[in-house]
Amino acid sequence: MAAEVRSSPRARYREQNRAEIKTAALQQLAEGGVQAVALTRIAKDMGLSGPALYRYFAGRDDLLGELIRDAYDDVAQAIGQADGAAAGDARATLHALAGAYRSWAVAQPHRYLLIQGTPLPGYAAPPDTRQRARAVLGPFLKVFAAGEPAEALRPVVAEMDAWVRKDDGVADWVAQHTGLPPHGKAAGTALAGTVLAWSQLHGTVGLEVLGQYAGMGHHAPTLLTAQIDTLADSFRL
């Protein structure tokens, strides 16, 4: 049997410090948004010098990139668990996925706004962010793959069909979750449903997270349920 590979004390210490730095940054994020994340204050609170902190992260952008990766991975896990637990039909699964997305966002709005809020001027997210974002939406593709879109949605389906045909990365993503080839109507349908679901989720959940429903006579979950049912109807799910 191969010997068990163990990390060195130095490696464990490094990972412990990185985790502590990220925890401190998340606290700042929750208190004041992205603009409040300051490495100098984190270093001071941890009893580290500024240069010492830069041994763990190259700068604030590097630290924010890690927080963004973690957030996408966490919401993807929540969506994946909901998908795995869903035992109903496509409509019931769609509601489960939407509910998991909303629950994750309202439980930690600072992390939701980090990945879905107003972009930080001058900041570019890590290149691998796109793949992580697609992992969040992947289970939705499977739901819509067998849908039959209403006539009003044909322009969206046509655009998504053209996209999946010309973008190999998108084609691979759709195939991974549906098994569909990129040169068929079903792939465009799956992508159209997923993009529409994402836009409706972001609209409803984003307004809730920002407190825009305060004082209104409805609950966000009621609105989201109605929107998801309407979307499901439009795809005959």
Residue, then its C-alpha position, 0 to 999 in steps of 0.5 A: m500500500a502506498a504511504e499516506v501523503r501528509s502535508s508538512p507542518r509548514a503547509r498546514y500552517r500556511e493553509q491555516n493562515r490563508a483560511e484565517i485571512k479569508t474569514a477576516a475578509l468575509q467579515q469585512l465584506a459583510e460589514g461594508g461590501v467589497q470596498a471595505v476589504a483591506l489587507t492592511r487592516i486584516a494584517k493588523d488584526m492578525g498581528l502580521s506585518g503587511p509584507a508577511l500577509y503578501r506571502y499568502f495573497a499577492g494583493r487584494d485582487d488575489l484575495l477577492g479572487e479566492l473569495i469569488r471562487d469559494a462563493y461560486d463553489d459553495v452555491a454550486q454545491a447547494i444547487g447540486q445537492a438540491d438536484g440530487a435530492a429532487a425526486g419529482d418531475a422537471r417542474a418540481t426539480l426546477h423549483a428545488l434548484a431555484g429554492a436552493y439558489r435563493s436560500w444560499a443567497v439570503a443566508q449570506p447576502h454579502r457573498y451573493l453580492l460579491i459574485q452577482g452585484t455591481p462589479l468593482p471598478g478596475y477589477a477583473a475576476p479570475p479566468d476560471t470564474r466562468q467555469r465555476a459560474r457554469a457549474v452553478l447553472g449546469p443542473f438547470l440545463k438538464v431540466f430544460a433539455a426536454g422542454e418545448p418552448a412557447e412561440a414567444l421564446r423562439p427568438v431566445v432559443a434561436e440566439m442560444d442555438a447559434w451560441v452553442r453551435k459556435d462556442d465549443g466551450v458552451a457546447d461542451w458544457v451543455a453536453q456535459h449536463t444533458g448529453l445533447p449534441p450542439h447541432g440540435k434544437a434541444a441544445g438551444t432549448a436547454l440553454a435558453g431555459t437556463v439563461l431565462a431561469w438565471s435572469q429571473l432568479h437574479g432579478t427576484v433574489g437580487l431585489e430581495v437581498l438588497g431589501q427592495y421588497a421592504g414595505m411591500g405586500h408580498h413575500a419574495p418566495t411567493l413571487l419566485t414560485a410564481q415566476i418559476d411556474t410561469l417559466a415552466d409553463s412556457f417550456r411545457l415542463 
